[in-house]
């Protein structure tokens, strides 16, 4: 044991007994514990803020698990990430192990087909024409609203329809009144 170590112990003993000014051992322990707790709270606050930023957009309930996964990938603890996203930790792990649903697989395949049709049309086709191409051209049974949903999720859109939608006034005159009907009456309830 070195003389410096003994000197440090003696000085700390003098501080602990109150004979010398300084931070006592108990205060040092409490300070270290408080600093650790502050660091944990700051990390949790940062995770909560990140969760709030990710959830600011309208996120469906099932999308909250994906948000928690993004936060966990960024280095936040899973416990804090799931708490910030208002989902259970066990539900998060069950979601992570679960295989994709049939609908998710179908939507992924349809999205690929939609992107292919949109690309083949040089970006001109929108929802109506893509739906027509899929149902009539390729024989795939899919609804119009599903196609529009997947187009929105893919972030694509067709060119706007610039045709004018004017209501044309009839050019032919109406038929002449051959019976000479008079619809004006002088009093009520008279023929």
C-alpha positions in Angstrom: 0.0 0.0 0.0 1.4 3.4 -0.9 1.7 6.4 1.3 -0.6 8.4 -1.1 -3.4 5.9 -0.5 -3.1 6.1 3.2 -3.0 9.9 3.0 -6.2 9.8 0.9 -7.9 7.5 3.4 -6.9 9.7 6.3 -8.2 12.9 4.6 -11.5 11.2 3.8 -11.8 10.1 7.5 -11.2 13.7 8.6 -13.9 14.9 6.1 -16.4 12.1 7.3 -15.9 13.0 10.9 -16.4 16.7 10.2 -12.9 17.9 11.1 -12.1 19.0 7.6 -14.4 20.6 4.9 -15.3 18.5 1.9 -17.8 15.9 0.6 -18.3 12.9 2.9 -18.5 9.3 1.7 -22.3 9.2 2.2 -22.7 12.4 0.2 -20.4 11.0 -2.5 -22.5 7.8 -2.7 -25.8 9.7 -2.9 -24.3 12.1 -5.5 -23.2 9.1 -7.7 -26.6 7.5 -7.3 -28.3 10.8 -8.2 -26.1 11.2 -11.2 -26.9 7.7 -12.4 -30.7 8.3 -11.9 -30.5 11.6 -13.8 -28.7 9.9 -16.7 -31.5 7.2 -16.7 -34.2 9.9 -16.7 -32.5 11.9 -19.5 -32.3 8.7 -21.6 -35.9 8.0 -20.9 -36.9 11.6 -21.8 -34.9 11.4 -25.0 -36.7 8.1 -25.9 -40.1 9.6 -25.1 -39.3 12.6 -27.2 -38.2 10.4 -30.1 -41.4 8.3 -29.7 -43.5 11.4 -29.7 -41.7 12.6 -32.9 -42.3 9.2 -34.6 -45.9 9.0 -33.5 -46.7 12.6 -34.4 -47.9 11.4 -37.7 -51.1 9.4 -37.6 -49.8 5.9 -36.8 -52.2 3.0 -36.7 -52.2 0.8 -33.6 -50.2 -1.9 -35.3 -47.6 0.7 -36.4 -46.7 1.4 -32.8 -44.7 -1.8 -32.7 -42.7 -0.7 -35.7 -42.1 2.6 -34.1 -40.9 0.9 -30.9 -38.6 -1.3 -33.1 -37.1 1.9 -34.8 -36.5 3.4 -31.4 -34.8 0.1 -30.1 -32.6 0.1 -33.3 -31.6 3.7 -32.4 -30.1 2.4 -29.1 -33.0 3.1 -26.7 -33.8 0.3 -24.3 -36.8 -1.8 -25.4 -38.5 -1.2 -22.1 -38.4 2.6 -22.6 -39.3 2.3 -26.3 -42.4 0.2 -25.7 -43.5 2.5 -22.8 -43.1 5.6 -25.0 -45.2 3.9 -27.8 -47.9 2.8 -25.3 -47.4 -1.0 -26.1 -46.5 -3.9 -23.9 -43.0 -5.3 -23.9 -44.4 -8.9 -24.3 -46.6 -7.8 -27.1 -43.6 -6.2 -28.8 -41.5 -9.4 -28.6 -44.5 -11.5 -29.8 -45.0 -9.1 -32.8 -41.3 -9.4 -33.6 -41.4 -13.2 -33.7 -44.7 -13.3 -35.7 -44.6 -14.0 -39.4 -46.3 -11.5 -41.8 -50.0 -12.0 -42.3 -51.6 -13.1 -45.6 -52.9 -9.6 -46.1 -49.4 -8.1 -45.7 -48.0 -10.6 -48.1 -50.8 -9.9 -50.6 -50.3 -6.1 -50.2 -46.5 -6.5 -50.8 -47.2 -8.5 -54.1 -49.8 -6.0 -55.2 -47.6 -3.1 -54.5 -44.9 -4.6 -56.7 -47.4 -5.1 -59.5 -48.8 -1.6 -59.0 -45.3 -0.1 -59.2 -44.6 -2.2 -62.4 -47.8 -1.0 -64.1 -47.1 2.6 -63.0 -43.5 2.3 -64.4 -44.7 0.7 -67.6 -47.1 3.6 -68.1 -44.2 6.1 -67.7 -45.8 7.4 -64.5 -49.0 8.5 -66.2 -51.5 6.0 -64.7 -53.3 6.8 -61.5 -55.5 4.7 -59.3 -58.4 4.2 -61.8 -56.2 3.1 -64.7 -53.9 0.9 -62.5 -57.0 -0.8 -61.1 -58.4 -1.4 -64.6 -55.0 -2.7 -65.8 -54.8 -5.1 -62.9 -58.4 -6.4 -63.1 -59.0 -6.5 -66.8 -55.5 -6.5 -68.3 -53.9 -9.0 -65.9 -57.0 -10.8 -64.4 -56.1 -10.0 -60.7 -59.1 -9.6 -58.5 -58.5 -6.5 -56.5 -60.7 -3.7 -55.3 -60.3 -0.1 -56.4 -59.9 1.2 -52.8 -57.2 -1.3 -52.1 -55.3 -0.1 -55.2 -55.7 3.5 -54.1 -54.5 2.6 -50.6 -51.4 0.8 -51.9 -50.6 3.7 -54.3 -50.7 6.2 -51.4 -48.5 3.9 -49.3 -46.0 3.6 -52.2 -45.9 7.4 -52.6 -46.8 7.4 -56.2 -49.4 9.2 -58.2 -50.4 9.5 -61.8 -50.6 12.7 -63.9 -53.6 14.9 -63.2 -56.5 14.7 -65.6 -56.5 18.1 -67.3 -59.7 17.5 -69.4 -62.2 20.2 -68.8 -65.4 19.1 -67.2 -67.8 21.6 -68.6 -71.5 21.0 -68.6 -72.7 21.7 -72.1 -76.0 23.4 -72.5 -78.3 21.5 -74.9 -78.0 23.0 -78.3 -81.4 21.8 -79.6 -84.5 23.8 -78.6 -87.1 22.1 -76.5 -90.3 20.9 -78.2 -93.0 23.4 -78.7 -96.1 23.3 -76.5 -98.7 22.0 -78.9 -101.5 21.7 -76.3 -101.3 25.4 -75.2 -101.2 24.6 -71.6 -101.5 27.5 -69.1 -100.0 26.7 -65.7 -100.8 30.1 -64.2 -103.8 30.1 -61.8 -105.6 33.0 -60.3 -106.6 31.3 -57.0 -105.5 28.3 -55.1 -106.9 24.8 -55.6 -108.4 25.5 -59.1 -108.0 23.7 -62.3 
